[in-house]
C-alpha cells in the first residue's frame, strides 16, 4: 500500500480511490493497483452522492498523461483504469486529454486501459475522440434510476447517458460498461427497467453497489440492501441480456476491473468475479 501511495505523491497524481472514499482502497492498493483520476480533483458538477469536491477547475496539465503512464509502468500494471472529474468547462469535456492518457499508457506500459467517463454533455465527437484511442473497456455510469436523477444527479440526463452507451456499443471497438448505486429509494421494478434499457443500448458489463453516504452533507441512505438481494439483482440483469454483472454491497465501478474484463470477454464467469457480493463485502 505504501508503494502505491508514495508513487502517486511522487508523480503528483490523483486517484478516485481517495477522492470518492472508496471502501476497497486498502485492498486495491495492497494489490498494487489504483484508479487514476485525471483532469484535476475539482468537479464542475455537484452530484449529491459524490465525495469528489466541487469548485473552480484547475488548468489542464499537459504532462499528466505521461506521468500516469509512468506510474503504470513502475507498478507493472497490465490493466489500468482511468477516470476524471467532470469538466463541463472544457470544449470537449476533456476527451482529448483522456485519449492522450490512453495512448501514453499503451506506448509506455503496454497495458490495456478501461476508461470511466462523464457524459461529455452529449457531445458525440468527444466520445469518438476517446474511442479512437482504443480503450479496452468504455465505462459510463448511469448511477441510478431515471426518477431519481433530479435528486441524485440533477445536472445529468438519463437519456443522454444511454445515448453515450449506445454510441460506444455501435462502434464495435470496445466493451461498453455501466454502473448503478442502490439504496437511494429505487424500486425493484425501476432497476429492472434500467437493466432492460442498458441491454437494449448494447451495454455488456454492469456493476451494482450499495450507496454509502460520504458526509452528512450528502444524500442520506434510504435503505441498506441485504447481500442476498444483490444476487437477485445480478440474476435479473443477466436474464434481461447483460453479459457480466458484479453485484454486492462494496462493489464499485473499477473493483477487480481486470478480472471482470477477462471474465466478460472470455464468456467464462466465476462466482467471485461475477457476483462480487459476499466476497467483496467481507473484505
C-alpha positions as CSV (number, residue, x, y, z in Angstrom):
1,X,0.0,0.0,0.0
2,X,2.8,2.4,0.9
3,X,4.5,1.8,-2.5
4,X,1.3,2.9,-4.4
5,X,0.7,5.9,-2.1
6,X,4.3,7.1,-2.4
7,X,4.3,6.7,-6.1
8,X,1.2,8.8,-6.5
9,X,2.7,11.5,-4.4
10,X,6.0,11.4,-6.3
11,X,4.2,11.8,-9.7
12,X,1.6,14.3,-8.4
13,X,-1.3,12.1,-9.4
14,X,-4.9,11.9,-8.1
15,X,-7.0,8.7,-7.6
16,X,-10.7,8.3,-7.4
17,X,-9.9,5.7,-4.7
18,X,-9.2,8.5,-2.3
19,X,-11.3,11.3,-3.8
20,X,-14.5,9.2,-3.7
21,X,-13.8,7.5,-0.3
22,X,-13.8,4.0,-1.9
23,X,-14.3,1.2,0.6
24,X,-11.9,-1.1,-1.3
25,X,-9.0,1.3,-1.3
26,X,-6.7,-0.7,1.0
27,X,-7.3,-3.9,-0.9
28,X,-6.6,-2.4,-4.3
29,X,-3.5,-0.5,-3.0
30,X,-2.2,-3.7,-1.5
31,X,-2.6,-5.4,-4.9
32,X,-0.6,-2.6,-6.5
33,X,-3.5,-1.1,-8.4
34,X,-5.3,2.2,-8.4
35,X,-7.9,4.0,-10.5
36,X,-6.2,7.2,-11.7
37,X,-8.3,10.4,-11.8
38,X,-7.2,12.9,-14.4
39,X,-8.1,16.5,-15.2
40,X,-7.7,17.7,-11.6
41,X,-9.6,17.0,-8.4
42,X,-12.4,19.6,-8.6
43,X,-15.6,18.7,-10.4
44,X,-17.8,21.2,-12.3
45,X,-20.9,19.4,-11.2
46,X,-22.5,19.0,-7.8
47,X,-24.0,15.4,-7.7
48,X,-25.4,14.9,-4.3
49,X,-24.0,11.4,-3.9
50,X,-20.4,12.0,-4.8
51,X,-17.5,12.7,-2.4
52,X,-15.3,14.3,-5.0
53,X,-15.2,18.0,-4.3
54,X,-16.6,20.7,-6.5
55,X,-15.1,24.1,-7.1
56,X,-13.2,26.0,-9.7
57,X,-11.4,23.5,-12.1
58,X,-7.6,23.5,-12.5
59,X,-5.9,24.2,-15.8
60,X,-5.4,21.0,-17.9
61,X,-1.9,19.6,-17.1
62,X,-0.4,18.6,-20.4
63,X,2.2,16.4,-18.6
64,X,-0.3,14.3,-16.8
65,X,-0.8,11.6,-19.4
66,X,2.9,10.8,-19.4
67,X,3.0,10.7,-15.6
68,X,0.0,8.3,-15.4
69,X,1.7,6.1,-18.0
70,X,5.0,6.2,-16.0
71,X,3.0,5.2,-12.8
72,X,1.5,2.2,-14.7
73,X,5.0,1.2,-15.9
74,X,6.6,1.4,-12.5
75,X,3.7,-0.6,-11.0
76,X,4.0,-3.1,-13.8
77,X,0.3,-2.9,-14.5
78,X,-1.3,-4.8,-17.3
79,X,-4.7,-3.3,-16.9
80,X,-5.3,0.4,-15.9
81,X,-8.5,2.2,-15.1
82,X,-8.7,6.0,-15.9
83,X,-11.5,8.3,-14.7
84,X,-11.9,12.0,-14.3
85,X,-13.8,14.7,-12.6
86,X,-16.5,16.2,-14.9
87,X,-15.1,19.1,-16.9
88,X,-18.1,20.9,-18.4
89,X,-15.8,24.0,-18.7
90,X,-13.7,22.4,-21.5
91,X,-14.9,22.5,-25.1
92,X,-14.6,18.7,-25.5
93,X,-15.1,17.9,-21.8
94,X,-11.6,16.6,-21.5
95,X,-11.9,13.9,-24.2
96,X,-8.7,14.7,-25.9
97,X,-6.8,14.5,-22.6
98,X,-8.4,11.1,-21.9
99,X,-7.3,9.9,-25.3
100,X,-3.8,11.2,-24.8
101,X,-3.6,9.3,-21.5
102,X,-4.9,6.1,-23.1
103,X,-2.3,6.3,-25.8
104,X,0.5,7.2,-23.4
105,X,-0.2,4.1,-21.3
106,X,-0.2,1.9,-24.3
107,X,3.1,3.2,-25.5
108,X,4.9,3.3,-22.1
109,X,3.4,0.4,-20.2
110,X,1.8,-1.7,-22.9
111,X,-1.3,-2.1,-20.7
112,X,-5.0,-2.4,-21.5
113,X,-7.0,0.6,-20.4
114,X,-10.5,0.9,-19.1
115,X,-12.0,4.5,-19.1
116,X,-14.8,5.7,-16.9
117,X,-16.0,9.0,-18.3
118,X,-18.6,11.7,-17.7
119,X,-21.3,12.2,-20.4
120,X,-19.4,15.0,-22.2
121,X,-22.7,16.9,-22.3
122,X,-23.8,14.6,-25.1
123,X,-21.0,15.6,-27.5
124,X,-20.7,12.6,-29.9
125,X,-17.4,13.9,-31.3
126,X,-15.9,13.8,-27.8
127,X,-16.9,10.2,-27.4
128,X,-15.5,9.4,-30.8
129,X,-12.2,11.1,-29.9
130,X,-11.8,8.8,-27.0
131,X,-12.9,5.7,-28.9
132,X,-10.3,6.4,-31.5
133,X,-7.6,6.0,-28.8
134,X,-8.6,2.3,-28.4
135,X,-9.6,1.7,-24.7
136,X,-10.4,-2.0,-24.0
137,X,-13.5,-1.0,-21.9
138,X,-15.6,2.2,-22.1
139,X,-17.5,2.7,-18.8
140,X,-20.1,5.3,-18.2
141,X,-22.3,5.0,-15.1
142,X,-26.0,5.7,-15.3
143,X,-25.7,5.7,-11.4
144,X,-29.5,5.5,-10.6
145,X,-33.0,5.1,-11.9
146,X,-34.5,7.9,-14.1
147,X,-37.0,9.0,-11.4
148,X,-34.2,9.9,-9.0
149,X,-32.0,11.9,-11.4
150,X,-33.4,15.2,-10.3
151,X,-32.4,14.5,-6.7
152,X,-29.3,12.4,-7.1
153,X,-27.6,14.0,-10.2
154,X,-29.6,17.0,-11.4
155,X,-27.0,18.1,-14.0
156,X,-27.1,14.7,-15.7
157,X,-29.6,13.2,-18.1
158,X,-30.6,9.6,-18.2
159,X,-31.4,9.5,-21.9
160,X,-28.1,11.3,-22.7
161,X,-26.2,8.6,-20.8
162,X,-28.0,5.8,-22.6
163,X,-27.2,7.6,-25.9
164,X,-23.5,7.6,-25.0
165,X,-23.5,3.9,-24.2
166,X,-25.4,3.2,-27.4
167,X,-22.7,5.1,-29.4
168,X,-19.9,3.1,-27.7
169,X,-21.7,-0.2,-28.4
170,X,-22.2,0.8,-32.0
171,X,-18.5,1.4,-32.5
172,X,-17.8,-2.3,-32.0
173,X,-14.3,-1.3,-30.9
174,X,-14.6,-1.7,-27.1
175,X,-16.6,-3.3,-24.4
176,X,-19.5,-1.0,-23.1
177,X,-19.9,-0.9,-19.3
178,X,-22.0,0.9,-16.8
179,X,-22.7,1.1,-13.1
180,X,-25.5,1.6,-10.6
181,X,-25.9,2.5,-6.9
182,X,-28.7,1.1,-4.9
183,X,-30.2,2.2,-1.6
184,X,-31.3,5.6,-2.8
185,X,-35.1,4.9,-2.9
186,X,-35.3,3.0,-6.2
187,X,-37.8,0.1,-6.6
188,X,-37.1,-3.4,-7.9
189,X,-39.2,-2.7,-11.0
190,X,-37.3,0.5,-11.7
191,X,-34.0,-1.3,-11.5
192,X,-35.3,-4.0,-13.9
193,X,-36.3,-1.3,-16.3
194,X,-32.8,0.1,-16.2
195,X,-31.4,-3.3,-16.9
196,X,-33.6,-3.5,-19.9
197,X,-32.5,-0.1,-21.1
198,X,-28.9,-0.9,-20.7
199,X,-29.1,-4.2,-22.5
200,X,-31.1,-2.6,-25.4
201,X,-28.4,0.1,-25.6
202,X,-25.7,-2.6,-26.0
203,X,-24.1,-2.4,-22.6
204,X,-22.3,-5.7,-21.8
205,X,-20.9,-5.2,-18.3
206,X,-22.6,-3.7,-15.2
207,X,-21.5,-3.1,-11.6
208,X,-24.1,-2.7,-8.8
209,X,-23.1,-1.4,-5.3
210,X,-24.6,0.0,-2.1
211,X,-24.7,3.8,-1.9
212,X,-22.8,4.9,1.2
213,X,-23.2,8.5,2.4
214,X,-19.8,10.2,2.2
215,X,-20.6,13.0,4.7
216,X,-23.6,14.5,6.5
217,X,-24.0,17.0,3.6
218,X,-24.7,14.3,1.1
219,X,-27.9,12.4,0.3
220,X,-28.9,10.0,3.1
221,X,-29.0,6.3,2.6
222,X,-32.7,5.3,2.1
223,X,-32.0,1.6,2.7
224,X,-29.1,-0.8,3.2
225,X,-29.7,-3.6,0.8
226,X,-29.4,-7.2,2.0
227,X,-26.5,-9.2,0.4
228,X,-28.9,-11.8,-0.9
229,X,-30.8,-9.1,-2.8
230,X,-27.7,-8.2,-4.7
231,X,-27.6,-11.8,-6.0
232,X,-31.2,-11.3,-7.1
233,X,-30.3,-8.1,-9.0
234,X,-27.5,-9.9,-10.7
235,X,-29.7,-12.7,-11.9
236,X,-32.4,-10.3,-13.1
237,X,-29.8,-8.3,-15.1
238,X,-28.3,-11.4,-16.7
239,X,-31.7,-12.7,-17.6
240,X,-32.5,-9.5,-19.3
241,X,-29.5,-9.6,-21.6
242,X,-26.5,-8.1,-19.8
243,X,-23.4,-10.3,-20.2
244,X,-21.5,-9.8,-16.9
245,X,-22.6,-8.2,-13.6
246,X,-20.7,-7.6,-10.4
247,X,-23.3,-7.0,-7.7
248,X,-22.6,-6.6,-4.0
249,X,-22.6,-4.1,-1.1
250,X,-19.0,-2.8,-1.6
251,X,-18.8,-3.3,-5.4
252,X,-17.6,-0.1,-7.2
253,X,-17.1,0.7,-10.9
254,X,-13.5,-0.4,-11.1
255,X,-13.4,-3.1,-8.5
256,X,-11.4,-6.1,-9.8
257,X,-11.7,-4.5,-13.2
258,X,-9.0,-6.6,-14.9
259,X,-10.6,-9.9,-13.8
260,X,-14.0,-8.5,-14.8
261,X,-12.8,-7.7,-18.3
262,X,-11.2,-11.2,-18.7
263,X,-14.4,-12.8,-17.5
264,X,-16.7,-10.7,-19.7
265,X,-14.7,-11.3,-22.8
266,X,-14.0,-15.0,-22.3
267,X,-17.6,-15.9,-21.5
268,X,-16.4,-17.9,-18.5
269,X,-17.9,-16.4,-15.4
270,X,-16.7,-17.4,-12.0
271,X,-18.7,-16.8,-8.8
272,X,-16.1,-14.5,-7.3
273,X,-15.8,-12.3,-10.4
274,X,-19.4,-12.4,-11.5
275,X,-21.2,-11.7,-8.2
276,X,-18.8,-9.7,-6.0
277,X,-21.5,-9.7,-3.3
278,X,-20.4,-11.7,-0.3
279,X,-16.8,-11.8,-1.4
280,X,-16.4,-8.0,-1.7
281,X,-18.5,-7.3,1.4
282,X,-16.3,-9.5,3.5
283,X,-13.1,-7.6,2.7
